Amino acid sequence: MLTDDSALSGQSLEQDPSQYTKTVMAIAFDFDYVTNSPDKSRADEIRILTIKNKKQPKKSKEKKPPGVGCPAGGVESGEDLICAVIRETLGESGYGGAGAKVLGELFYEHRHRISNSVHVFLLEVDSSYAVQIRERDEVDQTWDNWITLRQLLQMQYAINKDGTPKDPNGVYYSHIRRVVKALNILIFSDPESLQKDVDIWADEHYDDIFSAINDLLKDGLVSISREGLITLPQKEY
């Protein structure tokens, strides 16, 4: 399912989207620690791949300050999106090398203010194998890349609503919003609307993800919208 946020919101594009620069973002989960224990929450067992920027990325069009998010970056000239998301994931986190698989693009969205489109992909990577990261000047190598869904949703935001820095150990709101949107697509989409590999993956992990979401709902870390979709609760910037 490829969706464009501008189309969903009814906003008109200020220019031809084909002229926008492109950014890719990787979402990768780890289920190696998932158990069937009734005493444990799947929200504390499912982990997601993150990186921590210790300073503003050189090519950041958003000029974003330090913070935590999913691997992401710009597409180079002549590079296709698949190659770009693998390169950025490996370069920023060290994960996603041998054996990594791009399952499919979940959605894309246009950021009109900076004439950029973000393409969000679901990846499958080996969480037990990593190489040295390439972007050592920008990325904090001491950061534990794999954090639980609960940890991610409990974090403060890295940036204030006015765009000023808030917490260098916080998460980027735009990234956590895209993770929530990805979960909605994986859980609630018609299987026929998903790319084949994404559908197979979503079916395999449905019960664990759904259980995690229920626990997050009970703890107020996510909400349900009027449309019945997972959403982020109001949180102080």
C-alpha positions in Angstrom: 0.0 0.0 0.0 1.6 3.3 -1.1 -0.1 6.3 0.3 0.7 10.0 0.0 -0.2 12.1 3.1 -0.9 15.1 0.9 -3.6 13.2 -0.9 -5.1 12.0 2.3 -5.2 15.5 3.8 -6.6 17.1 0.6 -3.7 19.5 0.3 -2.6 20.6 -3.1 1.0 20.3 -4.2 2.9 23.5 -4.6 5.0 22.0 -7.4 5.3 18.8 -9.4 6.2 16.0 -6.9 8.6 14.6 -9.5 10.8 17.6 -8.9 11.0 17.0 -5.2 14.2 15.6 -3.7 13.8 12.1 -2.2 14.5 10.8 1.3 14.2 7.2 2.4 13.5 5.9 5.9 13.9 2.3 7.2 11.6 0.5 9.6 13.0 -2.8 10.9 11.6 -4.8 13.8 13.3 -7.6 15.9 11.1 -10.4 17.3 14.0 -12.5 18.7 13.0 -11.7 22.3 9.3 -12.3 21.9 7.9 -15.0 24.2 4.5 -16.5 25.0 4.7 -15.5 28.6 1.5 -14.0 30.0 3.6 -12.2 32.5 5.4 -10.2 29.8 4.2 -7.6 27.4 4.9 -7.9 23.7 5.5 -4.1 23.8 8.6 -4.9 26.0 9.8 -7.6 23.7 9.4 -6.3 20.1 12.3 -4.1 19.3 12.8 -1.5 16.6 16.0 -0.4 14.9 16.9 3.2 15.7 19.9 5.5 15.5 21.0 8.6 17.5 22.3 11.6 15.7 24.8 13.4 17.9 24.9 16.4 15.6 22.9 17.8 12.6 23.4 15.5 9.6 25.4 17.3 6.9 22.8 17.0 4.2 19.7 17.4 6.4 17.2 19.6 4.6 15.2 19.9 7.9 18.3 21.2 9.8 17.2 18.9 12.6 19.2 18.9 15.9 20.5 15.8 17.7 18.0 13.2 18.5 16.8 9.6 18.0 15.0 8.2 14.9 14.9 5.4 12.4 17.7 5.2 9.8 17.0 7.7 7.1 18.7 9.9 4.5 18.7 11.4 1.1 18.7 9.5 -2.2 21.9 10.2 -4.2 21.8 11.2 -7.9 21.1 8.1 -10.1 20.4 5.9 -7.1 17.2 3.9 -6.8 15.2 3.9 -3.6 16.0 0.3 -2.6 19.7 0.9 -2.9 19.3 4.1 -1.0 17.5 2.6 2.0 20.0 -0.2 2.3 22.9 2.2 2.1 21.5 4.5 4.7 20.5 1.8 7.1 23.9 0.1 6.9 25.8 3.4 7.0 23.9 4.8 10.1 23.3 1.7 12.1 25.7 -1.0 10.9 22.8 -3.3 10.4 21.3 -4.3 7.0 24.3 -5.9 5.3 24.4 -9.5 4.3 21.1 -11.2 4.4 19.1 -8.0 4.7 15.9 -7.8 2.7 13.8 -4.8 1.7 10.2 -6.2 2.0 8.6 -3.3 0.4 7.6 0.4 0.5 4.8 1.0 3.0 4.0 4.6 2.1 5.4 8.0 1.1 4.6 11.5 2.0 5.4 15.0 0.6 7.0 17.7 2.7 6.0 20.8 0.8 8.0 23.3 2.9 11.3 21.8 1.8 10.2 20.2 -1.5 11.1 16.7 -0.4 9.3 13.3 -0.4 9.9 10.6 2.2 9.6 7.0 1.2 9.2 4.6 4.1 10.3 1.0 3.7 9.9 -2.2 5.8 13.2 -4.1 6.1 14.1 -7.4 7.6 17.7 -7.4 9.0 19.7 -9.7 11.2 19.8 -8.0 14.6 22.7 -10.2 15.8 25.1 -9.0 13.1 26.4 -5.4 12.5 29.4 -3.8 10.9 31.1 -0.6 11.8 29.0 2.4 10.9 30.2 4.7 8.1 28.7 8.0 9.5 30.7 8.0 12.7 31.0 11.8 12.8 27.2 12.2 12.9 25.9 9.1 14.6 26.4 8.2 18.3 28.2 4.8 18.2 27.4 4.2 21.9 23.7 4.2 21.3 21.9 0.8 21.7 20.2 0.6 18.3 17.5 -1.8 19.2 14.9 -0.4 21.6 11.5 -1.8 22.5 8.3 -0.3 21.2 7.4 0.8 24.7 10.8 2.6 25.1 10.3 4.4 21.8 6.8 5.6 22.7 7.9 6.7 26.2 10.6 9.0 24.9 10.5 12.8 25.1 10.5 14.6 21.7 13.9 15.8 20.4 12.5 19.1 19.0 10.0 21.7 20.3 7.0 22.5 18.3 8.7 25.7 17.0 11.6 23.7 15.6 14.1 24.5 18.4 16.1 21.7 20.1 14.4 20.2 23.2 16.1 17.0 24.2 19.2 15.5 22.4 18.2 12.1 23.8 14.6 12.4 22.6 12.9 11.0 19.5 12.0 12.9 16.4 8.2 13.4 16.3 8.2 12.9 12.5 9.9 9.5 12.8 7.6 8.2 15.6 4.6 9.4 13.7 5.7 7.4 10.6 6.3 4.3 12.8 2.7 4.5 14.0 1.4 5.0 10.5 3.4 1.9 9.4 1.8 -0.1 12.2 -1.6 1.0 11.1 -0.8 -0.2 7.6 0.6 -3.5 8.7 -2.3 -4.3 11.1 -5.4 -2.8 9.4 -4.7 -2.8 5.6 -6.5 -5.2 3.3 -3.8 -7.9 2.5 -4.5 -7.5 -1.2 -3.3 -3.9 -1.0 0.1 -4.8 0.4 3.1 -5.9 -1.5 3.5 -9.7 -1.3 6.5 -9.8 1.0 5.0 -7.2 3.3 1.7 -9.1 3.5 3.6 -12.4 4.4 5.6 -10.6 7.1 2.5 -8.8 8.5 0.6 -12.1 8.7 3.4 -13.8 10.5 3.8 -11.1 13.1 0.2 -9.9 13.4 -0.6 -11.5 16.8 2.5 -10.2 18.5 2.1 -6.6 17.1 -1.6 -6.5 17.9 -0.9 -7.7 21.5 1.8 -5.0 21.8 -0.5 -2.3 20.6 -3.2 -3.4 23.1 -0.8 -3.1 26.0 0.4 0.3 24.7 -3.3 1.4 24.6 -3.8 0.3 28.2 -0.8 2.4 29.3 -1.9 5.5 27.3 1.1 5.5 25.0 -1.1 5.3 21.9 -4.7 6.2 21.3 -7.4 5.2 18.9 -8.8 7.8 16.5 -12.5 8.1 15.5 -11.6 6.2 12.4 -10.3 3.3 14.5 -6.7 3.8 13.8 -3.7 4.0 16.1 -2.6 7.5 16.8 -0.3 9.3 19.2 -1.9 10.9 22.2 -1.4 14.6 23.0 2.0 15.0 24.4 3.9 18.1 25.6 6.6 19.3 23.2 
